Structures are given as C-alpha cells and as structure tokens.
Amino acid sequence: QQFTNYAHDPEYPNSLSSDGVVCLFEDKNGILWIGTERAGLNVFDPEKQKFKRYFHADSSNTSAVGFDYISAIQADAKGNMLVGTHGQGLGIIKKRSGQIVQLHKANNSLHSDIIKKIYKTEAGIIWVGTNQGIVQLIEDEQGFRTIFPFEDNSPIVQQLQQSEILSLSENPKGTLWIGTENNGLFRYNS
C-alpha cells in the first residue's frame, strides 16, 4: 500500500491547478478528470504523471472559457465530457473536435447555472441536477439541449423542480432515485 499526494505547485505549470478538489471522473481510457473549487478543470494522465489545465481563466491558457468552480463531471455515450459548474452552467467538450459547447440560463438551456450533479443511466440517459430541479441532456440534429421530460405538472413534479438536487442513482430495474437538499427523496419510474 502506498499513497501519493498531488498538490498545486505555483512554480510547475503541469501540477494540479488547485488543492481544492471538488469532483473526480475517470474516463474509459483511464484519464482522470478533476474539478477544482476555484481553478477550473484538470486532466491527469497517470502514465505521464502530468496535469493539463482546461477552464481556468488566465491569459496563458488558450482553452480557458472562464469556468472556475467545477462541481460535476461525467461522460456521455459518445465520450463527450460533460462539465458542470457552480454558476456558469454546463460545459460540453466534444470528443472529436475538442469544441466546447456551453449551456446556461442566459441561452435558455437551463433553469439554473448551478450544476450539482450529472448522472448517466445504464441506458445512456444523462440527467443534470441543479439547485433548481432536474433536466435531461440530449443531443440531436439541433445539437446539445436540455429537456424537461416529465409529462405532468403535478404538485410533486413542481416540488421536484423547486428542489436542490444533491444525488442521483439508478437501481437495476431502471428506477431513478433523486436526493434533494430540503425536499427528501424522489423516485422516478419511467
């Protein structure tokens, strides 16, 4: 058994950009995606033992788009990286082109720019939990967009959409469990 500590070193640009690590995601290639509290997205290649910094807004980083607080990371079925932020919406890094698509409140893609959780079901459905409810992320001929998948406007659905989503999980039967800040636990059978 052995521990290794990776920390920010201001003298070394290939170090972790911040010691405040909020979320982690290991992709199918073994690359570790790291969301930090105030210094954007880092990608760690375990073979090279180096970090690449993505969204931290500094003048030397050409891929910087101003995402500093990364709150959730997930990959979709195509390998696109989905990056949730605390205050700047959802960033999507397209696998093939590296192009970054931004979905946020200002372009009517989200009800809130505070992403709390991103979850991919076994069927590949992407759920995005915010501090003001939940949406599905889809990609179609129009590009990436979010939809509100619930057909009714019942009091329980309204309560869910006013909830801060903290956790998402799916059981083997496909039931989605949604944990909230102050409104308890919701179960969704599609």
Salt bridges, closest charged atoms under 4 A:
GLU37 OE2 - ARG38 NH1 3.33
ASP68 OD1 - HIS56 ND1 3.27
GLU139 OE1 - LYS78 NZ 3.19
ASP140 OD2 - ARG145 NH2 2.60
GLU164 OE2 - LYS116 NZ 2.96
